[in-house]
Amino acid sequence: MAVRDHGDPGDAPSVPPPLTPVADVVRPSAAEEARTIAASTNVGTLATLTTEGDPWASFVTYGLLGGAPVLCVSDMAEHGRNLAHDPRASIAIVAPSAESDPLASARVTLAGVAERPEGDELAAARAAHLDAVAAAKYYIDYSDFSVWVLRVQRVRWVGGYGRMDSTTGEAYAAAEADPVTPRAAGAIAHLNADHADSLLAMARNLGGYPDTGEAVCTGADRYGLDLRVTTERGVAYTRVGYAAPISSFDQLRAATVELAQRAKQS
């Protein structure tokens, strides 16, 4: 996997650095992050090339077949004609988010070559699209619609300000979507509403910001929690990790209870 980078500092507002060491917490890999984002929604922006070689962006729906986006494309659509002429394409996907700043939201670009599957793969791709886009049952079998699979060759993941990485299509295909993130919204809301003191202790004692005045949980995955911290020096983001990775959403409560207890004892 490519080395994780932190982007151009000019792309993000100035943020206060940690004042104390942050625990060496595990983060999902770029491939895991990308698979999780791709599985979090069924809409994206498809980029294709016109016959003149110009870029063309289109709003599309998709399903997933082993992580590969499955498109149902009309031959009358501009992007349908573009794919028939040049199958190189990419799709940009933005994860659902409650962030007030759109640029703080997680997103991914999957780039590769689109192909029309055949035989058993066509049946599987058709089913994958219908699983994700139920309304497609009204048009997917029309003669002027075609199913395409985007063979992912390159991935660029952005997790918000200062968090980004690239990875390969092979790593993306081998990764799994996070089992916690898709169901975590209610748990995150509960933490923020009822356990603000625990989040504060996590940020101060484990997250490197002892001067935190407010801590808000912005994300949860199999490895830990993401926090947005507000200090007199400004707003920053940090992370705290569970004692061990968890494999299902049902284990989230116990993991966060242990994390809160450890933070308050530190």
C-alpha positions as CSV (number, residue, x, y, z in Angstrom):
1,M,0.0,0.0,0.0
2,A,1.2,3.5,-0.7
3,V,2.6,5.5,2.2
4,R,-0.1,7.6,3.8
5,D,0.4,11.3,3.1
6,H,-1.2,14.3,4.7
7,G,-1.8,16.5,1.6
8,D,-0.9,20.0,1.0
9,P,-1.1,22.0,4.3
10,G,-2.5,24.9,2.2
11,D,-5.6,22.7,1.5
12,A,-6.7,22.8,5.1
13,P,-7.2,25.4,7.8
14,S,-4.5,25.7,10.4
15,V,-5.2,23.3,13.3
16,P,-3.5,23.1,16.7
17,P,-1.1,20.2,17.1
18,P,-1.4,17.7,20.0
19,L,0.3,18.8,23.2
20,T,0.9,15.3,24.6
21,P,1.7,12.0,22.8
22,V,-1.2,10.4,21.0
23,A,-1.5,6.6,21.5
24,D,-0.4,4.6,18.5
25,V,-3.9,3.7,17.4
26,V,-4.7,1.7,14.4
27,R,-6.7,3.2,11.5
28,P,-8.4,1.4,8.7
29,S,-6.2,1.2,5.6
30,A,-7.0,3.3,2.6
31,A,-8.4,0.2,0.9
32,E,-10.7,-0.5,3.9
33,E,-11.8,3.1,4.0
34,A,-12.6,3.1,0.3
35,R,-14.6,-0.1,0.5
36,T,-16.5,1.3,3.5
37,I,-17.4,4.5,1.7
38,A,-18.4,2.7,-1.5
39,A,-20.7,0.5,0.5
40,S,-22.2,3.4,2.4
41,T,-24.3,4.8,-0.5
42,N,-25.5,4.0,-4.0
43,V,-24.9,7.3,-5.8
44,G,-21.8,8.9,-7.2
45,T,-20.4,11.1,-9.9
46,L,-19.1,9.2,-12.9
47,A,-16.3,10.8,-15.0
48,T,-16.0,9.7,-18.6
49,L,-14.3,11.1,-21.8
50,T,-16.3,12.4,-24.7
51,T,-15.4,11.5,-28.3
52,E,-13.5,14.8,-28.4
53,G,-11.5,13.8,-25.4
54,D,-13.2,16.3,-23.0
55,P,-14.0,15.3,-19.4
56,W,-17.7,14.7,-18.7
57,A,-19.2,14.2,-15.2
58,S,-22.6,12.5,-14.6
59,F,-24.7,11.7,-11.6
60,V,-25.2,7.9,-11.5
61,T,-26.4,5.1,-9.2
62,Y,-24.5,1.9,-8.7
63,G,-24.4,-1.4,-6.9
64,L,-21.3,-3.3,-5.9
65,L,-19.9,-6.6,-7.1
66,G,-17.0,-7.6,-5.0
67,G,-16.4,-3.9,-4.4
68,A,-16.5,-3.1,-8.1
69,P,-19.2,-0.5,-9.0
70,V,-21.9,-1.8,-11.2
71,L,-23.6,0.8,-13.4
72,C,-26.9,0.6,-15.4
73,V,-26.3,3.0,-18.2
74,S,-28.6,4.2,-20.9
75,D,-27.2,4.2,-24.5
76,M,-28.9,7.6,-24.9
77,A,-27.0,9.2,-22.0
78,E,-23.9,11.1,-22.8
79,H,-21.8,9.0,-20.4
80,G,-23.3,5.8,-22.0
81,R,-22.0,6.9,-25.4
82,N,-18.7,7.9,-23.9
83,L,-18.1,4.5,-22.3
84,A,-18.8,2.8,-25.6
85,H,-16.2,5.0,-27.2
86,D,-13.6,5.0,-24.4
87,P,-14.1,2.7,-21.4
88,R,-11.7,4.6,-19.1
89,A,-13.7,6.1,-16.3
90,S,-13.7,7.0,-12.6
91,I,-16.4,7.5,-10.0
92,A,-16.3,9.9,-7.1
93,I,-18.3,8.8,-4.0
94,V,-19.1,10.9,-0.9
95,A,-20.0,9.1,2.3
96,P,-23.1,10.3,4.1
97,S,-22.1,12.8,6.7
98,A,-23.5,15.2,9.3
99,E,-20.4,17.5,9.0
100,S,-21.3,21.1,8.4
101,D,-18.3,21.5,6.2
102,P,-18.5,19.4,3.1
103,L,-14.8,19.2,2.8
104,A,-14.6,17.5,6.1
105,S,-16.6,14.6,4.7
106,A,-15.0,11.3,3.7
107,R,-14.9,10.5,0.0
108,V,-13.2,8.3,-2.5
109,T,-12.4,8.2,-6.2
110,L,-12.3,4.8,-7.9
111,A,-10.6,4.8,-11.3
112,G,-10.3,2.1,-13.9
113,V,-11.8,0.6,-17.0
114,A,-15.5,-0.1,-17.5
115,E,-16.6,-3.4,-19.1
116,R,-19.8,-5.0,-20.0
117,P,-19.9,-8.3,-18.2
118,E,-21.1,-11.5,-19.8
119,G,-22.7,-14.8,-18.8
120,D,-22.8,-15.6,-15.0
121,E,-21.0,-12.4,-14.2
122,L,-23.7,-10.4,-16.0
123,A,-26.4,-12.1,-13.9
124,A,-24.4,-11.4,-10.7
125,A,-23.8,-7.8,-11.7
126,R,-27.5,-7.2,-12.6
127,A,-28.5,-8.6,-9.2
128,A,-25.9,-6.5,-7.4
129,H,-27.2,-3.3,-9.1
130,L,-30.8,-4.2,-8.3
131,D,-29.9,-4.9,-4.6
132,A,-28.6,-1.4,-4.3
133,V,-31.0,0.4,-6.6
134,A,-34.5,-1.2,-6.4
135,A,-36.0,1.4,-8.8
136,A,-33.8,0.0,-11.6
137,K,-36.1,-2.9,-11.9
138,Y,-38.3,-0.7,-14.1
139,Y,-35.7,-0.1,-16.7
140,I,-32.7,-2.4,-16.3
141,D,-33.9,-4.8,-19.0
142,Y,-34.9,-2.2,-21.6
143,S,-32.9,-2.7,-24.8
144,D,-31.3,0.7,-24.6
145,F,-29.9,0.1,-21.1
146,S,-26.6,-1.8,-20.4
147,V,-24.9,-3.1,-17.3
148,W,-21.3,-2.1,-16.9
149,V,-18.7,-3.1,-14.2
150,L,-15.9,-0.6,-13.4
151,R,-12.7,-2.6,-13.0
152,V,-11.0,-0.6,-10.3
153,Q,-7.3,0.0,-10.9
154,R,-6.5,3.0,-8.8
155,V,-8.0,4.4,-5.6
156,R,-7.8,7.8,-3.9
157,W,-9.3,8.1,-0.5
158,V,-9.8,11.4,1.4
159,G,-11.0,11.2,5.0
160,G,-11.3,15.0,5.5
161,Y,-8.8,17.6,6.2
162,G,-5.2,16.3,6.3
163,R,-6.3,12.6,5.9
164,M,-5.8,11.0,2.5
165,D,-4.1,8.1,0.8
166,S,-3.8,6.2,-2.4
167,T,-4.0,2.5,-3.0
168,T,-4.2,-0.1,-5.7
169,G,-7.2,-1.8,-7.3
170,E,-5.9,-5.1,-6.0
171,A,-5.7,-3.9,-2.4
172,Y,-9.2,-2.4,-2.8
173,A,-10.6,-5.7,-4.1
174,A,-9.1,-7.7,-1.2
175,A,-10.3,-5.3,1.5
176,E,-13.6,-5.5,3.4
177,A,-16.0,-2.8,4.3
178,D,-16.0,-1.9,8.0
179,P,-18.7,-3.8,10.0
180,V,-19.2,-0.9,12.4
181,T,-19.3,2.3,10.4
182,P,-22.5,1.7,8.4
183,R,-24.5,1.2,11.6
184,A,-22.7,3.6,13.9
185,A,-24.8,6.8,13.5
186,G,-27.1,6.0,16.4
187,A,-24.2,5.0,18.7
188,I,-22.3,8.2,17.8
189,A,-25.4,10.3,18.6
190,H,-25.8,8.5,21.9
191,L,-22.1,9.1,22.8
192,N,-22.4,12.8,22.0
193,A,-25.7,13.3,23.8
194,D,-25.1,11.2,27.0
195,H,-21.4,10.7,27.4
196,A,-19.8,14.0,26.7
197,D,-17.7,13.7,29.8
198,S,-16.2,10.4,28.6
199,L,-15.4,11.9,25.2
200,L,-13.7,14.8,27.0
201,A,-11.6,12.4,29.0
202,M,-10.6,10.4,25.9
203,A,-9.5,13.6,24.1
204,R,-7.6,15.0,27.1
205,N,-5.9,11.8,28.3
206,L,-5.6,9.6,25.3
207,G,-6.0,11.8,22.3
208,G,-3.2,14.3,22.9
209,Y,-5.3,17.4,23.7
210,P,-5.3,18.0,27.4
211,D,-6.6,21.5,26.8
212,T,-9.8,20.2,25.2
213,G,-12.9,22.1,26.2
214,E,-15.3,20.1,24.1
215,A,-15.0,16.7,22.3
216,V,-17.5,15.4,19.7
217,C,-17.4,11.9,18.3
218,T,-17.4,12.1,14.5
219,G,-16.9,8.5,13.5
220,A,-16.6,4.9,14.7
221,D,-15.1,1.9,13.1
222,R,-13.7,-1.5,14.0
223,Y,-10.5,0.0,15.5
224,G,-11.6,3.1,17.4
225,L,-13.3,6.5,17.5
226,D,-12.6,9.7,15.7
227,L,-13.0,12.9,17.7
228,R,-13.3,16.6,16.9
229,V,-11.8,18.6,19.7
230,T,-12.3,22.3,20.5
231,T,-9.5,24.1,22.4
232,E,-8.7,27.7,23.0
233,R,-6.0,27.2,20.2
234,G,-8.7,26.2,17.7
235,V,-10.4,23.0,16.4
236,A,-8.6,19.8,15.7
237,Y,-9.2,16.1,15.0
238,T,-7.8,13.2,16.9
239,R,-8.4,9.5,17.4
240,V,-8.6,7.0,20.3
241,G,-8.4,3.2,19.9
242,Y,-10.1,0.3,21.5
243,A,-8.1,-2.3,23.5
244,A,-8.5,-4.6,20.5
245,P,-10.2,-4.4,17.1
246,I,-13.9,-5.5,17.0
247,S,-15.5,-7.7,14.4
248,S,-19.2,-6.6,14.6
249,F,-21.3,-3.7,15.5
250,D,-22.7,-5.6,18.6
251,Q,-19.2,-5.3,20.2
252,L,-19.1,-1.6,19.9
253,R,-20.7,-0.8,23.3
254,A,-18.3,-2.9,25.3
255,A,-15.4,-1.5,23.4
256,T,-16.4,2.1,24.1
257,V,-17.1,1.4,27.8
258,E,-13.6,0.0,28.2
259,L,-12.2,3.0,26.3
260,A,-14.0,5.4,28.6
261,Q,-12.8,3.6,31.7
262,R,-9.2,3.6,30.5
263,A,-9.4,7.4,29.7
264,K,-10.7,8.3,33.1
265,Q,-8.1,6.2,34.8
266,S,-5.2,7.8,32.9
